[in-house]
Each structure stands twice: as C-alpha cells, then as structure tokens.
Amino acid sequence: MATTAVGVQTKSEPQEDLRLQIKRVIKANRQRVFDAWTRPETIRLWFNPGATTMVDASINAHAGGEYLFTMTGNSCVDGEPLPAEGAVVTGRYVRVEPYDLLAFTWRSPRFPEEESLVTIELKDVEGGTEMTLTHDRFHTVESRDQHFNGWSNVIPKLAEFFERN
C-alpha cells in the first residue's frame, strides 16, 4: 500500500497542497469495489474505522446526491467514545462515473468548519482493482493527519471484506 501526506498548516481555509493519498490493490473487480462504496447495505459491512460500527448509511450516489454515515463506538483517532447518538459524517457527490471514479465532499464532527474532498479512482490491474483514494482541501495539518489515520485504518477493512466475500 502506497501512502503519502504533504502540506503546511493553516487554520483559515483549505490548502491546495494539504492532501493525503492511499493506493491499494483490492482483490475484486472495479464494479464490486465501486458498489462497496455506493451501496448502504455493503458499506456498513466494512466501513468501520477503529472500534466504530456504522449503524446507519444513506447513499444517493449521483452528482449532487448526498450521503450520511452514522457511527458509534470509539474514535479511531484517540479511542475516546463517540457521542451516544453517534458521530455523523455527511457530504454530497461531486462526480460519479460508475466503476471508474467517485468524488464527494466530506464533513465530519471532529472538524465541523471543514468541507474536504475525497476522490476514489479505480482501474483494472493484475489481481484486481487499483484503488487510489485522494483526500484534500484540509484546513490544517492536524485534520489531514487524523484523516490519514482513519483512512489507513478503514481501507484494509475494505480489502479484508473482499477476501471474505
């Protein structure tokens, strides 16, 4: 798995050079990987960073459509319990190109002032699908680093999901 994180800290607005990227080959075809990101019944099975559980997922995967994930348990960042009602991550889809690309905004309760952008690119490679996750438009290095920890925790769970299914 290739990973990178670069940038400088600021607190006022998104920074163009503040981003993270994770590449991973997933042992499944592009359609199955794409569907794992866009179907509520599937994403609930693997998108559980740290000791969290996704208790609700609403996904309307088309440009302009919105999603909402509610997670309970302990934070993958600091191990602290999430609120009893759950932590909610929301956003809207900016680009949806079935089986090739997803781009969506990302709002989390840990950084409520920030709307960042996640892009998932999929391409066929020997042995499955190369998935490149790029997350940018962070306001601070702290936000980028905490998201990097979260994605570094959840992406292996996607790979494990396909190894089991």
C-alpha positions, 0 to 999 in steps of 0.5 A: 500500500502506497501512502503519502501526506504533504502540506503546511498548516493553516487554520483559515481555509483549505490548502491546495497542497494539504492532501493525503493519498492511499493506493491499494490493490483490492482483490475484486473487480472495479464494479464490486469495489465501486458498489462497496462504496455506493451501496448502504447495505455493503458499506456498513459491512466494512466501513468501520474505522477503529472500534466504530460500527456504522449503524446507519448509511444513506447513499444517493450516489449521483452528482449532487446526491448526498450521503450520511454515515452514522457511527458509534463506538470509539474514535479511531483517532484517540479511542475516546467514545463517540457521542451516544447518538453517534458521530455523523459524517455527511457530504454530497457527490461531486462526480460519479462515473460508475466503476471508474471514479467517485468524488464527494465532499466530506464533513465530519464532527471532529472538524465541523468548519471543514468541507474536504474532498475525497476522490476514489479512482479505480482501474483494472490491474493484475489481481484486481482493482487499483484503488487510489483514494485522494483526500484534500482541501484540509484546513490544517495539518492536524485534520489531514493527519487524523484523516490519514489515520482513519483512512489507513485504518478503514481501507484494509477493512475494505480489502479484508471484506473482499477476501471474505466475500 
